[in-house]
Amino acid sequence: MRVVALGFLSIGVFLLLQTILPVISFQFWQIGQKLDSQKLISPSQSGGQVLGISVQNKDNFSGFISNLKRETNPPYNQFHLSVPKLKIDETVYVDSNDLSKGLVHLPGSALPGEKGNIFISGHSSLNRFTPGQRAIFVKLTDLKKEDEILVKAGGVNFKYRVTEIKVVAPDNLSVIPAPDETGRYISLMTCVPPGFTYKRLVVLGKLI
C-alpha cells in the first residue's frame, strides 16, 4: 500500500509542477524584461475599438473575431511562417478566426509585404517540451528584440526583425493596427503564462 500511495503522491506532485512551473517561469521572464530596461511590458488595459473586430468569449477563452472583408480575395489561402530561433516552421491560414487550425491570420489584417500589420495568433501550452501541433507559440517568450521572423508567401520571401514585445489584456485591440501608416509589420500573439489565458503576449516585427 505504501508503494501505491507513494506512486499517487509522485503523480500528484508531477501534475502540480506542470501547472505551477510555467507561471513561475513567466513571472521571472517579466522581471528579466524589466531588468533589461527594455520597457517591453505594457500596462494591462482595454484597448480602443477597431472597426470590424471584436473580442468574443467562447469556452472561457477570449479571442479576437474579425468580420472584415477584402475588396479582392487574397492570391493564396495560406502562407509559411518560420521563426529560426524557436524552430518554428509552420503554415498560417489566411483570413481565419479558427484557432483550432493552428496558426491563423486575422481576417482583414495585412498580407505579407503589404503596408500595415500581419496579425497571427496561435495557442500556447503548459508543456513546453512536447506541446503538440496546436500549441505552436508555446516558446514565444524566448524571442528577443532583433530576432528574425521569416515569411514566404506567393513565392516571395520576407524578413521581419523583432522590434517590440508587449503583454496586454485579452481585450486590448490596440495591438492590431500597425504602429504607423507607412511601415510593414508582423505581430505574433499567444496566451501567457503558457497554458493560461490571463494575458496576451504580442511580438511585433518590422520588415527589413
C-alpha positions as CSV (number, residue, x, y, z in Angstrom):
1,M,0.0,0.0,0.0
2,R,2.9,2.4,0.8
3,V,4.3,1.9,-2.7
4,V,0.9,2.7,-4.2
5,A,0.5,5.8,-2.1
6,L,4.0,7.0,-3.0
7,G,3.2,6.4,-6.6
8,F,0.0,8.5,-6.4
9,L,1.8,11.2,-4.5
10,S,4.6,11.3,-7.1
11,I,2.0,11.7,-9.9
12,G,0.2,14.4,-8.0
13,V,3.5,16.4,-7.4
14,F,4.4,16.0,-11.1
15,L,1.0,17.3,-12.2
16,L,1.2,20.2,-9.8
17,L,4.6,21.2,-11.0
18,Q,3.4,21.1,-14.6
19,T,0.8,23.7,-13.6
20,I,3.0,25.9,-11.3
21,L,6.3,26.0,-13.2
22,P,5.1,27.8,-16.3
23,V,3.5,30.5,-14.2
24,I,6.7,30.9,-12.1
25,S,8.9,30.9,-15.3
26,F,6.7,33.6,-16.8
27,Q,7.0,35.8,-13.7
28,F,10.8,35.5,-13.9
29,W,10.6,36.4,-17.6
30,Q,8.7,39.6,-16.9
31,I,11.2,40.5,-14.2
32,G,14.0,39.9,-16.7
33,Q,12.5,42.2,-19.2
34,K,12.2,45.0,-16.7
35,L,15.8,44.5,-15.5
36,D,17.0,44.8,-19.1
37,S,15.4,48.2,-19.1
38,Q,13.8,47.5,-22.5
39,K,10.4,48.7,-21.3
40,L,8.7,45.9,-23.2
41,I,5.8,45.3,-20.8
42,S,2.7,47.3,-21.5
43,P,0.1,48.0,-18.8
44,S,-2.9,45.7,-18.8
45,Q,-5.6,47.9,-20.1
46,S,-8.5,47.7,-22.5
47,G,-7.7,48.8,-26.0
48,G,-9.8,51.1,-28.1
49,Q,-12.3,49.9,-30.6
50,V,-11.2,48.6,-34.0
51,L,-13.9,48.7,-36.6
52,G,-15.0,45.2,-37.7
53,I,-13.1,43.4,-35.0
54,S,-14.5,42.4,-31.6
55,V,-13.5,40.3,-28.6
56,Q,-15.7,37.2,-28.1
57,N,-15.7,34.7,-25.3
58,K,-16.1,31.0,-26.1
59,D,-15.5,28.1,-23.8
60,N,-13.9,30.6,-21.3
61,F,-11.5,31.8,-23.9
62,S,-11.5,35.4,-25.1
63,G,-10.4,35.7,-28.7
64,F,-10.3,38.4,-31.5
65,I,-13.0,37.9,-34.1
66,S,-12.8,39.8,-37.3
67,N,-15.7,40.4,-39.7
68,L,-13.6,42.4,-42.1
69,K,-13.9,41.6,-45.8
70,R,-11.4,42.3,-48.5
71,E,-12.4,44.1,-51.8
72,T,-10.5,41.3,-53.6
73,N,-9.7,37.8,-52.4
74,P,-6.0,37.2,-51.4
75,P,-4.0,35.3,-54.1
76,Y,-3.4,32.4,-51.6
77,N,-5.3,30.8,-48.7
78,Q,-2.2,30.2,-46.6
79,F,1.5,31.2,-46.3
80,H,4.5,29.9,-44.5
81,L,5.9,31.3,-41.2
82,S,9.4,30.5,-39.9
83,V,11.0,31.6,-36.6
84,P,14.5,30.2,-36.7
85,K,15.3,30.8,-33.0
86,L,12.2,28.9,-31.9
87,K,12.5,26.2,-34.6
88,I,9.0,27.1,-35.9
89,D,8.3,26.2,-39.5
90,E,4.5,26.2,-39.9
91,T,1.6,27.0,-42.2
92,V,-0.5,30.1,-41.5
93,Y,-4.2,30.0,-42.6
94,V,-5.2,33.3,-44.2
95,D,-8.3,35.2,-43.0
96,S,-9.3,32.7,-40.4
97,N,-10.8,33.1,-36.9
98,D,-10.5,29.4,-36.2
99,L,-7.5,28.8,-33.8
100,S,-8.2,25.1,-33.8
101,K,-6.4,25.0,-37.2
102,G,-3.1,26.1,-35.7
103,L,-1.7,29.4,-36.7
104,V,-4.3,31.8,-38.1
105,H,-4.0,35.2,-39.8
106,L,-6.6,37.7,-38.6
107,P,-9.1,38.4,-41.4
108,G,-8.6,41.8,-42.9
109,S,-5.1,42.4,-41.5
110,A,-2.2,43.0,-43.9
111,L,-0.9,40.3,-46.1
112,P,2.9,39.6,-46.3
113,G,4.8,42.5,-47.8
114,E,1.8,44.9,-47.6
115,K,1.7,48.1,-45.6
116,G,0.1,47.5,-42.2
117,N,0.3,44.7,-39.7
118,I,0.1,40.9,-40.4
119,F,-1.6,39.7,-37.3
120,I,-1.1,36.0,-36.5
121,S,-2.4,34.1,-33.5
122,G,-1.6,30.7,-32.1
123,H,-2.1,28.7,-28.9
124,S,0.4,28.1,-26.1
125,S,0.6,25.2,-23.7
126,L,1.6,24.2,-20.1
127,N,4.1,21.7,-21.7
128,R,7.0,23.5,-23.4
129,F,8.7,20.3,-24.3
130,T,6.0,18.3,-26.2
131,P,3.3,21.0,-26.7
132,G,1.6,19.3,-29.7
133,Q,0.6,20.7,-33.0
134,R,-1.9,23.2,-31.7
135,A,0.5,24.9,-29.2
136,I,3.0,26.2,-31.8
137,F,3.6,29.5,-29.9
138,V,4.4,28.0,-26.5
139,K,8.0,29.3,-26.6
140,L,7.2,32.7,-27.9
141,T,8.5,34.3,-24.7
142,D,12.0,33.2,-25.8
143,L,12.1,35.8,-28.6
144,K,14.0,39.0,-28.0
145,K,14.5,42.2,-29.9
146,E,16.5,41.8,-33.2
147,D,15.4,38.2,-33.6
148,E,14.2,37.3,-37.1
149,I,10.7,36.2,-38.3
150,L,10.6,34.8,-41.8
151,V,7.6,34.6,-44.1
152,K,7.2,33.0,-47.5
153,A,4.0,33.9,-49.5
154,G,3.2,33.6,-53.2
155,G,6.8,32.5,-53.9
156,V,8.3,35.6,-52.3
157,N,10.4,35.7,-49.1
158,F,10.0,38.4,-46.5
159,K,12.2,39.0,-43.4
160,Y,11.0,40.8,-40.3
161,R,13.0,41.8,-37.2
162,V,11.5,41.9,-33.7
163,T,11.2,45.5,-32.5
164,E,8.9,45.2,-29.6
165,I,7.3,42.7,-27.1
166,K,4.1,43.5,-25.2
167,V,2.0,41.8,-22.5
168,V,-1.6,43.1,-22.7
169,A,-5.1,42.3,-21.5
170,P,-7.1,39.8,-23.7
171,D,-9.5,42.6,-24.8
172,N,-6.8,45.0,-25.9
173,L,-7.4,45.7,-29.5
174,S,-4.8,48.4,-29.8
175,V,-2.2,45.8,-30.8
176,I,-3.9,45.0,-34.1
177,P,-3.3,48.2,-36.2
178,A,0.2,48.9,-37.4
179,P,2.3,51.4,-35.3
180,D,2.4,53.8,-38.2
181,E,0.8,54.3,-41.6
182,T,3.8,53.6,-43.8
183,G,5.6,50.6,-42.3
184,R,5.2,46.9,-42.9
185,Y,4.8,44.9,-39.7
186,I,4.0,41.4,-38.4
187,S,2.5,40.5,-35.0
188,L,2.6,37.1,-33.3
189,M,0.2,36.7,-30.4
190,T,-0.4,33.9,-27.8
191,C,-1.7,33.4,-24.3
192,V,0.5,33.9,-21.3
193,P,1.5,32.5,-18.9
194,P,1.9,29.5,-21.2
195,G,-1.2,27.3,-20.9
196,F,-3.3,30.0,-19.2
197,T,-5.5,32.7,-20.7
198,Y,-4.9,35.6,-18.3
199,K,-2.9,37.8,-20.6
200,R,-1.7,38.0,-24.2
201,L,1.9,38.2,-25.4
202,V,2.4,40.1,-28.6
203,V,5.7,40.1,-30.5
204,L,6.0,42.9,-33.1
205,G,8.4,42.7,-36.0
206,K,9.2,45.1,-38.9
207,L,10.0,44.3,-42.5
208,I,13.7,44.7,-43.2
